[in-house]
Amino acid sequence: MPEILEIVMLICFGFSWPINVIKAYKARTTKGKSVIFISLILLGYVAGITSKFINPDFDYAGKWYVLFFYFLNFTMVSLDLFMYIRNYRLDKKREAELKNQN
């Protein structure tokens, strides 16, 4: 049962991150985003993945799907971080263009 609840949590987060990535792509700005928050979420997923690998009782063959969702979510949050970097550069470019116009 704990694994099922963990998967439900990961699926809920998993549905949220693609929506967040798409929103960041369309917004083309970092306003309202926090690179520290994104980094902490990534660190949390790394901790969760690591906990599975160092747990001697974890049954990889029977419960590989838990790791699958951790890696999938880690990938989605990484995409969100890349969108942050992209949008940060776009923000800087817009600021430079505004300075050049004045």
N, C-alpha and C positions, 0 to 999 in steps of 0.2 A: 504493500500500500504506500509506503513512503516514496518509492520510485515513481508510482503513478502520480502522486501529488507534485513531485518534482518535475515530471514531464508536463503536467498541466501548467505549472508556473512557467516553464521554458517555452511552451507553446504560446501562452498569453504574451510573454515578452517577444516571442518570435513574430507574432502578427503585428506588434507595435513598431518594431524597428524598420521594416520595409516602408511602412507609412511615413515614418520620420525621415528616412533617406529620400523618399520621393518629394516630401515637403521641402527638405533642405535643397534639393536639386532645383526645384521650381522657384524657391525664394531667392536664390543667388546672393544671399547675405548671411553673415554670422550673427546678426542681431537676434537676441533671444536664445542663443546657443552658448554652451559652456564647454570648452575643451577639457576642463578639469573634470566635469561630470562625465563626459564621454570616456575619458581615461580611467576614471574610477570604475565605471561599468566594465570596461575591458579587463581591468585588474581583477574584478570580481569573477568574471568568466574564466580567467586564467586560474584563479584559486579553485573554482569549482572543478575544472578539468583536471588540475593537478591532484585534487583530493581523490578523484576516481582512480588515477594512476597509482597513487601511493597507498590506497586502501587494499590491504591483503585479502579482504573478503569480497571485493568487487568481482562479480562474474562477468568478464568481458564478453564471453560467447553468448550468454543469455541476456545481457543487458546493454549491448552495444548501442541501442537506440538512445539511451540517456546521453552518452557521449556525442552521438550524432547531433542532438538538439543543442548541446553546449557549443559544439563547433559551428553549427549553423548560425546561432545567435552571435557568436564571436565574430563571424564573418560579416553579419549585418551591421554590427556596431562598428566594425572596422571600416565598412563602407560609409557609415555616418561620419567617422573621423576624416576620411578622405574628402567627403563633401564639405566638411568644416574647413579643411585646408584649401580646397578649391574656392570656396566662398570667401575666405579670408583674403585670398589673392585678388578676387574680383572686387572686394571692398576697397582694398588698397589701390587698385587700378582706378576705381571711380573717384577716390579721394584725390589722386594725383591729377586726374583729368579736370576736376573741379578747381584745383589750385592753379592749373595752367590757364583756365578760362578767366580767372580773376587777375 
